[in-house]
Amino acid sequence: MLDKIKSFIKEDPSWAAFLGSVFAVGFSLPLARLLLVVSLVLSAFPKMTKRGPFRRNLPTTGWLAYLLVALVITAIMAATNTDPLIVPDKGLGKITKLLWYIAIPLTIVQVNSTERFKLVLKVFVCGCLITAFSVTFFNPLLALLQINWPRNAAAPANETQRVIVEWAGRFGITESIREWVYSGYRAPDYMASMLKLGTMQDSQRLMVALPAALCLCIDAKGTRLPRRKRIFGIIALVLIFCGLMLTFKRGPIMCAIFVCGAIVLRYMGVKGLVALVLCCIVFAAHPAVRLRFSQLPEEFSPKKGGRALMWTQIVPAVHEEHPYGIGFRALTNEKMRQHGKNVERRQNHVHSTPLQSFVDFGWLGVAVYLFWMGAAIAAAIKSLLATRVKGASQRAVRYVPFAMLAALILYGLIEYNLADAEIVILYSLAMGMSTFRGGGQEASETPA
């Protein structure tokens, strides 16, 4: 096995590094970024890669346009700002987050065959399995640790706390655990701890991994794959579904169920859709799931300080003060509370990507954002039409890039996820793979 891995890396190191990045994005951002840079550097040397030429494409054009608008407006605001409640100078330093969309053209040139296309999906699902396993099996144990950690490590209140502190001391991690328990806030009970441990980053990873795992399972059913591989695919699908549900994030769950429901209806009919609904009903029995969805109406009440307050009061007020935008990541909680006193503490964005673009860059930002997302969707639809086979069974995996992109964009309507470090590579992967044609790039796309 080790010899095969060495041979694989030696054959095309840039492709091996790219696959490593795709695998790591499922559970570790630093590792994914490191391998992405390695792949990008190696791709610059023709003798060390088997990629095609970099080409002009609409998703990359949309990204460059958005980056240019963000850079210009933020730089102008940083130089001329007189509002003490916004921080465009700090936002200018964070604009490097948008540079990681360089993964879009890298994905396009690396995924240049049907075999590579399928392998990327399999590797991505395997990487997300680590997160799914952690959420499903480790989070319940970590929640127990959080609620049993004493408020004063020097004076445990019971035997359980004494044992926990003793073992933490043996490994020298007492202070690290204390900081972790109190990070942000201390959960008052077990359910609150489970909700705290379910992160938005993990939820979005599993949100886009679910349609990939589903489509791989659907295609495996119609092929002659060994039985153990088909069983592994089913286990992976179930585990990712469970992990997504146990993050307790309403938006990613609803977006994933929507796109997967469309795929299930396409390939399994009404019976498959009913089975998916029944699975969701089973998870609705979990008290934390019921709690999170019972709180959904609060988001539509301006008095509760949720999304309705941000969208109907804060966004118009900030835009009226700064019609040309305040700059990238320049919004502060203090500025939001100036126009909405009930807004969530520590919040510094308006929970919507297009509305955040409106606040950051004015109407120009909205226009460029719509062009970028529209270009990516158009590329995905064009790919689906190009890979359609007349009179033959359509492979389900061809829908994966569109499904991933649709889930991310839909969720972006109710959460700002365009510059979230962990999600940038997911966007890039979806946009890059959405241009894949199955039979090479189109002739109309000329080499850069």
Sine and cosine of phi, psi and omega as CSV:
sin_phi,cos_phi,sin_psi,cos_psi,sin_omega,cos_omega
0.00,0.00,-0.69,0.72,0.00,-1.00
-0.89,0.46,-0.62,0.78,0.03,-1.00
-0.90,0.43,-0.61,0.79,0.01,-1.00
-0.91,0.41,-0.65,0.76,0.01,-1.00
-0.90,0.43,-0.69,0.72,0.03,-1.00
-0.88,0.48,-0.67,0.74,0.01,-1.00
-0.90,0.43,-0.64,0.77,0.01,-1.00
-0.90,0.44,-0.70,0.71,0.00,-1.00
-0.91,0.41,-0.66,0.75,-0.03,-1.00
-0.92,0.39,-0.57,0.82,-0.04,-1.00
-0.90,0.44,-0.69,0.72,0.02,-1.00
-0.45,-0.89,1.00,0.07,-0.08,-1.00
-0.89,0.46,-0.53,0.85,0.00,-1.00
-0.93,0.37,-0.62,0.79,0.04,-1.00
-0.93,0.36,-0.64,0.77,0.04,-1.00
-0.89,0.46,-0.67,0.74,0.02,-1.00
-0.92,0.40,-0.61,0.79,0.03,-1.00
-0.90,0.44,-0.71,0.71,0.05,-1.00
-0.88,0.48,-0.64,0.77,0.05,-1.00
-0.87,0.49,-0.64,0.77,0.03,-1.00
-0.91,0.41,-0.67,0.75,0.04,-1.00
-0.88,0.47,-0.66,0.75,0.03,-1.00
-0.91,0.42,-0.71,0.70,-0.08,-1.00
-0.94,0.33,-0.45,0.89,-0.03,-1.00
-0.90,0.44,-0.31,0.95,0.03,-1.00
-0.96,0.29,-0.25,0.97,-0.05,-1.00
-0.49,-0.87,-0.29,0.96,-0.06,-1.00
-0.59,-0.81,0.94,-0.35,0.02,-1.00
-0.92,0.39,-0.73,0.68,-0.02,-1.00
-0.85,0.53,-0.69,0.72,0.01,-1.00
-0.92,0.40,-0.65,0.76,0.01,-1.00
-0.89,0.46,-0.68,0.74,0.01,-1.00
-0.91,0.41,-0.67,0.74,-0.01,-1.00
-0.86,0.50,-0.75,0.66,-0.02,-1.00
-0.94,0.35,-0.50,0.87,0.06,-1.00
-0.90,0.43,-0.68,0.73,0.04,-1.00
-0.90,0.44,-0.67,0.74,0.03,-1.00
-0.86,0.51,-0.72,0.69,0.01,-1.00
-0.89,0.46,-0.65,0.76,-0.01,-1.00
-0.90,0.43,-0.68,0.73,0.00,-1.00
-0.91,0.41,-0.71,0.70,-0.01,-1.00
-0.91,0.40,-0.50,0.87,0.01,-1.00
-0.93,0.37,-0.29,0.96,0.02,-1.00
-0.98,0.21,-0.21,0.98,0.00,-1.00
-0.95,-0.31,0.94,-0.35,-0.07,-1.00
-0.82,0.58,-0.55,0.83,-0.05,-1.00
-0.97,0.25,-0.20,0.98,-0.07,-1.00
-0.93,-0.37,0.25,0.97,-0.01,-1.00
-0.49,-0.87,0.40,-0.92,0.06,-1.00
-0.86,-0.51,0.71,0.71,-0.01,-1.00
-1.00,-0.07,0.21,-0.98,0.13,-0.99
-1.00,0.05,0.01,-1.00,0.00,-1.00
-0.95,0.30,0.51,-0.86,0.14,-0.99
-0.91,0.42,0.68,-0.73,-0.09,-1.00
-0.76,-0.65,0.41,-0.91,0.11,-0.99
-0.94,0.35,0.67,-0.74,0.06,-1.00
-0.45,-0.89,0.43,-0.90,-0.11,-0.99
-0.90,0.44,-0.70,0.72,0.01,-1.00
-0.85,0.52,-0.65,0.76,0.02,-1.00
-0.93,0.37,-0.63,0.78,0.05,-1.00
-0.87,0.49,-0.68,0.73,0.03,-1.00
-0.88,0.47,-0.67,0.74,0.03,-1.00
-0.89,0.46,-0.72,0.69,-0.02,-1.00
-0.89,0.45,-0.60,0.80,0.03,-1.00
-0.91,0.42,-0.69,0.73,0.01,-1.00
-0.91,0.41,-0.65,0.76,0.02,-1.00
-0.89,0.46,-0.67,0.74,0.00,-1.00
-0.90,0.44,-0.72,0.70,0.02,-1.00
-0.88,0.47,-0.69,0.72,0.00,-1.00
-0.88,0.47,-0.69,0.73,-0.04,-1.00
-0.92,0.40,-0.72,0.70,-0.06,-1.00
-0.92,0.40,-0.77,0.63,-0.06,-1.00
-0.92,0.40,-0.65,0.76,0.00,-1.00
-0.91,0.41,-0.65,0.76,0.02,-1.00
-0.90,0.44,-0.67,0.74,0.02,-1.00
-0.89,0.45,-0.71,0.71,-0.01,-1.00
-0.91,0.41,-0.61,0.79,0.01,-1.00
-0.89,0.45,-0.53,0.85,-0.02,-1.00
-1.00,0.09,-0.40,0.92,-0.12,-0.99
-0.87,-0.50,-0.03,1.00,-0.12,-0.99
-0.90,0.43,0.70,-0.72,0.08,-1.00
-0.83,-0.56,0.05,1.00,0.00,-1.00
-1.00,-0.01,0.91,-0.41,-0.06,-1.00
-0.95,0.31,-0.19,0.98,-0.06,-1.00
-1.00,-0.07,-0.01,1.00,0.11,-0.99
-0.85,-0.53,0.43,-0.90,-0.13,-0.99
-0.76,-0.64,0.92,0.40,0.01,-1.00
-0.89,0.45,-0.44,0.90,0.03,-1.00
-0.91,0.41,-0.63,0.78,0.07,-1.00
-0.94,0.33,-0.60,0.80,0.04,-1.00
-0.89,0.46,-0.56,0.83,0.02,-1.00
-0.89,0.46,-0.57,0.82,0.04,-1.00
-0.96,0.29,-0.37,0.93,-0.01,-1.00
-1.00,-0.02,-0.07,1.00,-0.08,-1.00
-0.92,0.40,-0.25,0.97,0.05,-1.00
-0.89,0.46,-0.33,0.94,0.05,-1.00
-0.84,0.53,-0.57,0.82,-0.02,-1.00
-0.96,0.28,-0.31,0.95,0.01,-1.00
-0.93,0.37,-0.39,0.92,-0.03,-1.00
-0.94,0.34,-0.14,0.99,0.12,-0.99
-0.94,0.33,0.02,1.00,0.16,-0.99
-0.85,0.52,-0.29,0.96,0.05,-1.00
-0.92,0.40,-0.31,0.95,0.03,-1.00
-0.90,0.44,-0.87,0.50,0.01,-1.00
-0.90,0.44,-0.52,0.86,0.03,-1.00
-0.90,0.43,-0.67,0.74,0.05,-1.00
-0.89,0.46,-0.65,0.76,-0.03,-1.00
-0.88,0.47,-0.68,0.73,-0.05,-1.00
-0.98,0.18,-0.45,0.89,0.00,-1.00
-0.98,0.17,-0.63,0.77,0.00,-1.00
-1.00,0.04,0.99,0.14,-0.12,-0.99
-0.89,-0.45,0.30,0.95,0.06,-1.00
-0.44,-0.90,0.34,-0.94,0.01,-1.00
-0.88,0.47,-0.61,0.79,0.01,-1.00
-0.89,0.45,-0.69,0.72,0.02,-1.00
-0.92,0.40,-0.62,0.79,0.02,-1.00
-0.84,0.54,-0.76,0.64,-0.01,-1.00
-0.93,0.37,-0.62,0.79,-0.02,-1.00
-0.91,0.42,-0.63,0.78,0.03,-1.00
-0.87,0.49,-0.68,0.74,0.01,-1.00
-0.90,0.44,-0.68,0.73,-0.01,-1.00
-0.90,0.43,-0.69,0.73,-0.01,-1.00
-0.91,0.41,-0.64,0.77,0.02,-1.00
-0.89,0.47,-0.70,0.71,0.02,-1.00
-0.89,0.46,-0.67,0.74,0.02,-1.00
-0.89,0.47,-0.64,0.77,0.04,-1.00
-0.90,0.43,-0.66,0.75,0.00,-1.00
-0.94,0.33,-0.35,0.94,0.07,-1.00
-0.88,0.47,-0.53,0.85,0.03,-1.00
-0.89,0.45,-0.71,0.71,0.05,-1.00
-0.91,0.42,-0.69,0.72,0.00,-1.00
-0.87,0.49,-0.68,0.73,0.02,-1.00
-0.90,0.44,-0.68,0.74,0.00,-1.00
-0.89,0.45,-0.72,0.70,-0.01,-1.00
-0.90,0.43,-0.67,0.74,-0.10,-0.99
-0.96,0.30,-0.65,0.76,-0.13,-0.99
-0.94,-0.33,-0.53,0.85,-0.05,-1.00
-1.00,0.01,-0.60,0.80,-0.03,-1.00
-0.84,0.54,-0.66,0.75,0.06,-1.00
-0.87,0.49,-0.59,0.81,0.03,-1.00
-0.95,0.31,-0.65,0.76,0.02,-1.00
-0.91,0.41,-0.55,0.84,0.06,-1.00
-0.91,0.42,-0.63,0.78,0.08,-1.00
-0.88,0.47,-0.65,0.76,0.03,-1.00
-0.89,0.45,-0.68,0.74,-0.03,-1.00
-0.89,0.46,-0.71,0.71,-0.09,-1.00
-0.98,0.21,-0.29,0.96,0.02,-1.00
-0.99,-0.15,-0.01,1.00,0.03,-1.00
-0.97,0.24,0.79,-0.61,-0.08,-1.00
-0.94,0.35,0.51,-0.86,0.04,-1.00
-0.93,0.36,-0.45,0.89,0.08,-1.00
-0.80,-0.61,0.97,-0.25,-0.07,-1.00
-0.88,0.47,-0.38,0.93,0.00,-1.00
-0.98,0.19,-0.27,0.96,-0.01,-1.00
-0.66,-0.75,0.97,0.24,0.03,-1.00
-0.86,0.50,0.61,-0.79,-0.07,-1.00
-0.99,0.12,-0.36,0.93,-0.02,-1.00
-0.49,-0.87,0.01,-1.00,-0.07,-1.00
-0.91,0.41,-0.61,0.79,0.01,-1.00
-0.87,0.49,-0.73,0.68,0.02,-1.00
-0.90,0.44,-0.60,0.80,0.00,-1.00
-0.90,0.44,-0.68,0.73,0.00,-1.00
-0.91,0.41,-0.67,0.74,-0.01,-1.00
-0.88,0.47,-0.73,0.69,-0.01,-1.00
-0.90,0.43,-0.62,0.78,0.00,-1.00
-0.89,0.46,-0.73,0.69,0.00,-1.00
-0.93,0.37,-0.61,0.80,0.05,-1.00
-0.88,0.47,-0.62,0.78,0.03,-1.00
-0.91,0.40,-0.60,0.80,0.01,-1.00
-0.88,0.48,-0.57,0.82,-0.01,-1.00
-1.00,-0.09,0.01,1.00,0.04,-1.00
0.92,0.38,0.54,0.84,-0.06,-1.00
-0.86,-0.51,0.33,0.94,-0.04,-1.00
-0.86,0.52,-0.76,0.65,-0.02,-1.00
-0.92,0.38,-0.59,0.81,0.01,-1.00
-0.90,0.43,-0.67,0.74,0.02,-1.00
-0.91,0.41,-0.67,0.75,0.00,-1.00
-0.87,0.50,-0.70,0.71,0.01,-1.00
-0.90,0.43,-0.62,0.79,0.01,-1.00
-0.92,0.40,-0.68,0.73,-0.01,-1.00
-0.89,0.46,-0.63,0.78,-0.06,-1.00
-0.99,-0.10,0.10,1.00,0.01,-1.00
-0.88,0.48,0.87,-0.49,-0.06,-1.00
0.98,0.18,-0.92,0.39,0.03,-1.00
-0.29,-0.96,0.35,-0.94,0.06,-1.00
-1.00,-0.08,0.82,-0.58,0.01,-1.00
-0.91,0.40,0.76,-0.65,-0.06,-1.00
-0.97,0.25,-0.40,0.92,-0.03,-1.00
-0.51,-0.86,0.00,-1.00,-0.09,-1.00
-0.89,0.45,-0.70,0.71,-0.02,-1.00
-0.89,0.45,-0.68,0.73,0.02,-1.00
-0.90,0.44,-0.57,0.82,0.03,-1.00
-0.92,0.39,-0.65,0.76,0.05,-1.00
-0.89,0.46,-0.66,0.75,0.02,-1.00
-0.91,0.41,-0.61,0.80,0.00,-1.00
-0.93,0.37,-0.61,0.79,-0.05,-1.00
-0.96,0.29,-0.37,0.93,0.05,-1.00
-0.98,0.18,0.99,-0.15,-0.10,-1.00
-1.00,0.09,0.41,-0.91,0.04,-1.00
-0.92,0.40,-0.54,0.84,0.01,-1.00
-0.92,0.40,-0.73,0.68,0.03,-1.00
-0.88,0.47,-0.65,0.76,-0.03,-1.00
-0.89,0.45,-0.66,0.75,0.00,-1.00
-0.95,0.30,-0.56,0.83,0.11,-0.99
-0.85,0.53,-0.75,0.66,-0.04,-1.00
-0.95,0.31,-0.48,0.88,0.04,-1.00
-0.87,0.49,-0.68,0.73,-0.02,-1.00
-1.00,0.07,-0.34,0.94,0.04,-1.00
-0.97,0.23,-0.47,0.88,-0.06,-1.00
-0.88,0.47,-0.76,0.65,0.04,-1.00
-0.90,0.44,-0.52,0.85,0.05,-1.00
-0.91,0.41,-0.72,0.69,0.02,-1.00
-0.90,0.43,-0.62,0.78,0.01,-1.00
-0.89,0.45,-0.74,0.67,-0.04,-1.00
-0.92,0.38,-0.59,0.81,0.07,-1.00
-0.90,0.44,-0.62,0.78,0.05,-1.00
-0.92,0.40,-0.66,0.75,0.00,-1.00
-0.89,0.46,-0.70,0.72,0.00,-1.00
-0.94,0.35,-0.57,0.82,0.00,-1.00
-0.90,0.43,-0.50,0.87,-0.01,-1.00
-0.90,0.43,-0.54,0.84,-0.04,-1.00
-1.00,-0.09,0.10,1.00,0.01,-1.00
-0.92,-0.38,0.06,-1.00,-0.02,-1.00
-0.98,-0.19,0.65,0.76,0.06,-1.00
-0.92,0.40,0.50,-0.87,0.06,-1.00
-0.84,0.55,0.53,-0.85,-0.08,-1.00
-0.85,0.52,-0.61,0.79,-0.03,-1.00
-0.91,0.41,-0.54,0.84,0.03,-1.00
-0.95,0.33,-0.61,0.79,0.04,-1.00
-0.91,0.41,-0.64,0.77,0.03,-1.00
-0.91,0.42,-0.66,0.75,0.03,-1.00
-0.87,0.49,-0.64,0.77,0.02,-1.00
-0.89,0.46,-0.65,0.76,0.02,-1.00
-0.92,0.40,-0.67,0.74,0.03,-1.00
-0.88,0.48,-0.68,0.73,0.02,-1.00
-0.87,0.49,-0.69,0.72,0.00,-1.00
-0.88,0.47,-0.73,0.68,-0.02,-1.00
-0.90,0.44,-0.68,0.73,-0.04,-1.00
-0.91,0.40,-0.66,0.75,0.03,-1.00
-0.91,0.41,-0.63,0.77,0.05,-1.00
-0.88,0.47,-0.72,0.70,0.02,-1.00
-0.89,0.45,-0.69,0.72,0.01,-1.00
-0.87,0.50,-0.69,0.72,0.01,-1.00
-0.88,0.48,-0.72,0.69,0.00,-1.00
-0.89,0.46,-0.60,0.80,-0.08,-1.00
-0.99,0.10,0.05,1.00,0.22,-0.98
-0.99,0.14,-0.34,0.94,0.08,-1.00
0.89,0.45,0.45,0.89,0.03,-1.00
-0.99,-0.12,0.91,-0.41,-0.15,-0.99
-0.89,0.45,-0.72,0.69,-0.06,-1.00
-0.87,0.50,-0.83,0.56,0.02,-1.00
-0.85,0.53,-0.62,0.79,0.01,-1.00
-0.89,0.46,-0.74,0.68,-0.04,-1.00
-0.92,0.40,-0.66,0.75,0.00,-1.00
-0.91,0.41,-0.67,0.74,0.00,-1.00
-0.91,0.42,-0.68,0.73,0.01,-1.00
-0.90,0.43,-0.60,0.80,0.00,-1.00
-0.90,0.44,-0.78,0.62,-0.06,-1.00
-0.94,0.34,-0.61,0.79,0.03,-1.00
-0.94,0.34,-0.55,0.83,0.05,-1.00
-0.88,0.48,-0.64,0.77,0.03,-1.00
-0.91,0.42,-0.65,0.76,0.02,-1.00
-0.92,0.39,-0.70,0.72,0.01,-1.00
-0.88,0.47,-0.68,0.73,0.02,-1.00
-0.89,0.45,-0.60,0.80,0.00,-1.00
-0.92,0.39,-0.64,0.77,-0.12,-0.99
-0.96,-0.26,-0.37,0.93,-0.07,-1.00
-0.85,-0.52,-0.12,0.99,0.04,-1.00
0.97,0.24,-0.28,-0.96,-0.07,-1.00
-0.90,0.43,-0.58,0.81,-0.01,-1.00
-0.87,0.49,-0.67,0.74,0.02,-1.00
-0.91,0.42,-0.62,0.78,0.01,-1.00
-0.91,0.41,-0.64,0.77,0.04,-1.00
-0.89,0.45,-0.65,0.76,0.03,-1.00
-0.88,0.47,-0.64,0.77,0.03,-1.00
-0.91,0.42,-0.67,0.74,0.02,-1.00
-0.89,0.45,-0.66,0.75,0.01,-1.00
-0.89,0.45,-0.62,0.78,0.05,-1.00
-0.88,0.47,-0.65,0.76,0.02,-1.00
-0.92,0.40,-0.61,0.79,0.01,-1.00
-0.90,0.43,-0.62,0.78,0.03,-1.00
-0.87,0.50,-0.70,0.71,0.00,-1.00
-0.95,0.33,-0.38,0.92,0.04,-1.00
-0.92,0.40,-0.24,0.97,0.05,-1.00
-0.95,0.30,-0.31,0.95,0.02,-1.00
-0.94,0.33,0.79,-0.61,-0.07,-1.00
-0.86,0.51,-0.57,0.82,-0.01,-1.00
-0.93,0.37,-0.59,0.81,0.05,-1.00
-0.90,0.43,-0.71,0.70,0.01,-1.00
-0.89,0.45,-0.64,0.77,0.00,-1.00
-0.88,0.47,-0.73,0.68,-0.05,-1.00
-0.89,0.46,-0.68,0.73,-0.04,-1.00
-0.97,0.24,-0.43,0.90,0.08,-1.00
-0.93,0.36,-0.38,0.92,0.01,-1.00
-1.00,0.08,-0.05,1.00,-0.07,-1.00
-0.86,0.52,-0.66,0.75,0.01,-1.00
-0.86,0.51,-0.42,0.91,0.00,-1.00
-0.89,0.45,-0.46,0.89,-0.01,-1.00
-0.92,0.39,-0.34,0.94,-0.06,-1.00
-0.97,-0.23,0.24,0.97,0.05,-1.00
-0.91,-0.40,0.91,-0.42,-0.01,-1.00
-0.85,0.53,-0.45,0.89,-0.02,-1.00
-0.94,0.33,-0.36,0.93,-0.06,-1.00
-1.00,0.07,-0.19,0.98,0.05,-1.00
0.99,0.14,0.31,0.95,-0.02,-1.00
-1.00,-0.04,-0.53,-0.85,-0.08,-1.00
-0.90,0.44,-0.60,0.80,-0.02,-1.00
-0.87,0.50,-0.66,0.75,0.04,-1.00
-0.89,0.45,-0.69,0.72,-0.02,-1.00
-0.90,0.43,-0.71,0.70,-0.13,-0.99
-0.97,0.25,-0.57,0.82,-0.11,-0.99
-0.99,-0.13,-0.34,0.94,-0.05,-1.00
-0.87,-0.50,-0.78,0.63,-0.10,-0.99
-0.94,0.33,-0.74,0.67,-0.04,-1.00
-0.86,0.51,-0.79,0.62,0.01,-1.00
-0.88,0.48,-0.61,0.79,-0.05,-1.00
-0.92,0.38,-0.70,0.71,0.01,-1.00
-0.92,0.40,-0.63,0.78,0.01,-1.00
-0.92,0.40,-0.59,0.81,0.01,-1.00
-0.90,0.43,-0.61,0.80,0.02,-1.00
-0.96,0.29,-0.60,0.80,-0.06,-1.00
-0.75,-0.67,0.98,0.21,-0.09,-1.00
-0.89,0.46,-0.39,0.92,0.00,-1.00
-0.99,-0.14,0.13,0.99,0.07,-1.00
0.98,-0.22,0.37,-0.93,-0.01,-1.00
-0.97,-0.26,-0.13,0.99,-0.02,-1.00
0.97,-0.25,0.30,-0.95,-0.06,-1.00
-0.91,0.41,0.79,-0.61,0.05,-1.00
0.78,0.63,0.59,0.81,-0.03,-1.00
-1.00,-0.09,-0.18,0.98,-0.03,-1.00
-0.96,0.29,0.63,-0.78,0.02,-1.00
-0.84,-0.54,0.31,-0.95,0.04,-1.00
-0.90,0.44,-0.56,0.83,0.02,-1.00
-0.90,0.44,-0.63,0.77,0.03,-1.00
-0.92,0.39,-0.65,0.76,0.01,-1.00
-0.91,0.41,-0.64,0.77,-0.03,-1.00
-0.96,0.29,-0.31,0.95,0.09,-1.00
-0.89,0.45,-0.56,0.83,-0.04,-1.00
-0.95,-0.32,-0.08,1.00,0.04,-1.00
-0.37,-0.93,1.00,-0.10,-0.13,-0.99
-0.91,0.41,-0.36,0.93,-0.05,-1.00
-1.00,-0.02,0.10,1.00,-0.06,-1.00
-0.90,0.43,0.42,-0.91,-0.04,-1.00
-0.86,0.51,0.62,-0.78,0.08,-1.00
-0.92,0.40,0.54,-0.84,0.03,-1.00
0.93,0.36,0.05,1.00,-0.02,-1.00
-0.99,0.15,0.71,-0.70,0.01,-1.00
-0.70,-0.71,0.39,0.92,0.14,-0.99
-0.52,-0.86,0.18,-0.98,-0.19,-0.98
-0.97,-0.24,0.36,0.93,0.12,-0.99
0.83,0.55,0.63,0.77,0.11,-0.99
-0.23,-0.97,0.83,-0.56,-0.06,-1.00
-0.90,0.43,-0.76,0.65,0.02,-1.00
-0.90,0.43,-0.59,0.80,0.02,-1.00
-0.95,0.31,-0.55,0.83,0.08,-1.00
-0.92,0.40,-0.62,0.78,0.08,-1.00
-0.89,0.45,-0.58,0.81,0.05,-1.00
-0.90,0.43,-0.70,0.71,0.03,-1.00
-0.92,0.38,-0.68,0.73,-0.09,-1.00
-0.95,0.30,-0.66,0.75,-0.16,-0.99
-0.74,-0.67,0.21,0.98,0.03,-1.00
0.95,0.32,-0.33,-0.94,-0.03,-1.00
-0.90,0.43,-0.50,0.87,0.04,-1.00
-0.89,0.47,-0.65,0.76,0.02,-1.00
-0.89,0.46,-0.66,0.75,0.04,-1.00
-0.89,0.45,-0.69,0.72,-0.02,-1.00
-0.88,0.47,-0.71,0.70,-0.01,-1.00
-0.93,0.37,-0.62,0.78,0.05,-1.00
-0.88,0.48,-0.72,0.70,0.00,-1.00
-0.90,0.43,-0.61,0.79,0.06,-1.00
-0.89,0.46,-0.70,0.71,-0.03,-1.00
-0.89,0.47,-0.79,0.62,-0.01,-1.00
-0.92,0.39,-0.62,0.79,0.04,-1.00
-0.90,0.44,-0.63,0.78,0.04,-1.00
-0.90,0.44,-0.65,0.76,0.01,-1.00
-0.92,0.39,-0.67,0.74,0.02,-1.00
-0.92,0.40,-0.66,0.75,0.03,-1.00
-0.88,0.48,-0.65,0.76,0.04,-1.00
-0.90,0.44,-0.64,0.77,0.00,-1.00
-0.92,0.40,-0.67,0.74,0.02,-1.00
-0.92,0.40,-0.65,0.76,0.03,-1.00
-0.89,0.46,-0.61,0.80,0.04,-1.00
-0.91,0.41,-0.66,0.75,0.03,-1.00
-0.89,0.46,-0.65,0.76,0.02,-1.00
-0.93,0.37,-0.61,0.79,-0.03,-1.00
-0.95,0.32,-0.47,0.88,-0.04,-1.00
-0.99,-0.12,0.13,0.99,0.04,-1.00
-0.95,0.32,0.72,-0.70,-0.01,-1.00
-0.92,-0.39,0.88,-0.47,-0.06,-1.00
-0.95,0.31,0.77,-0.64,0.07,-1.00
0.97,0.26,0.21,0.98,0.00,-1.00
-0.76,-0.65,0.35,-0.94,0.02,-1.00
-0.92,0.39,0.76,-0.65,-0.04,-1.00
-0.99,0.11,0.79,-0.61,0.04,-1.00
-0.92,0.40,0.68,-0.73,-0.03,-1.00
-0.95,0.32,-0.50,0.87,-0.08,-1.00
-0.89,0.45,-0.35,0.94,0.01,-1.00
-0.92,0.40,-0.33,0.94,0.02,-1.00
-1.00,0.06,-0.19,0.98,-0.15,-0.99
-0.88,0.48,-0.78,0.63,-0.01,-1.00
-0.84,0.54,-0.67,0.74,0.03,-1.00
-0.90,0.44,-0.66,0.75,0.00,-1.00
-0.91,0.42,-0.69,0.72,0.03,-1.00
-0.87,0.49,-0.73,0.68,-0.02,-1.00
-0.91,0.43,-0.68,0.74,0.00,-1.00
-0.88,0.47,-0.67,0.74,0.00,-1.00
-0.89,0.45,-0.70,0.72,-0.01,-1.00
-0.91,0.41,-0.68,0.74,-0.02,-1.00
-0.93,0.36,-0.68,0.74,0.02,-1.00
-0.87,0.49,-0.70,0.71,0.01,-1.00
-0.93,0.37,-0.50,0.87,0.04,-1.00
-0.90,0.43,-0.32,0.95,0.05,-1.00
-0.94,0.34,-0.44,0.90,-0.05,-1.00
-0.88,-0.48,0.09,1.00,0.04,-1.00
-0.43,-0.90,0.65,-0.76,0.03,-1.00
-0.99,0.17,0.96,-0.27,-0.06,-1.00
-0.80,-0.60,0.16,0.99,-0.09,-1.00
-0.95,0.31,-0.53,0.85,-0.04,-1.00
-0.89,-0.46,0.32,0.95,0.09,-1.00
-0.96,0.29,0.85,-0.53,-0.16,-0.99
-0.79,0.61,-0.71,0.71,-0.04,-1.00
-0.93,0.36,-0.47,0.88,-0.13,-0.99
-1.00,-0.02,-0.36,0.93,-0.01,-1.00
-0.83,0.56,-0.70,0.71,-0.02,-1.00
-0.93,0.36,-0.54,0.84,0.06,-1.00
-0.91,0.42,-0.70,0.71,0.09,-1.00
-0.85,0.53,-0.72,0.69,-0.05,-1.00
-0.88,0.47,-0.68,0.73,0.01,-1.00
-0.89,0.46,-0.70,0.71,0.00,-1.00
-0.91,0.42,-0.70,0.71,-0.01,-1.00
-0.93,0.38,-0.66,0.75,0.00,-1.00
-0.90,0.44,-0.71,0.70,-0.01,-1.00
-0.95,0.31,-0.37,0.93,0.01,-1.00
-0.92,0.38,-0.30,0.95,0.01,-1.00
-1.00,0.01,-0.09,1.00,-0.06,-1.00
-0.93,0.38,0.72,-0.69,-0.06,-1.00
-0.96,-0.27,-0.25,0.97,-0.01,-1.00
1.00,0.03,-0.43,0.90,0.01,-1.00
-0.77,-0.64,0.55,0.84,-0.02,-1.00
1.00,-0.09,0.29,-0.96,0.00,-1.00
-0.96,0.28,0.39,-0.92,-0.04,-1.00
-0.94,0.34,0.49,-0.87,-0.04,-1.00
-0.93,0.37,-0.38,0.93,-0.01,-1.00
-0.95,0.32,-0.28,0.96,0.04,-1.00
-1.00,0.01,0.94,-0.34,-0.10,-1.00
-1.00,0.00,0.53,-0.85,-0.01,-1.00
-0.88,0.48,0.62,-0.78,0.03,-1.00
-0.99,0.17,0.00,0.00,0.00,0.00
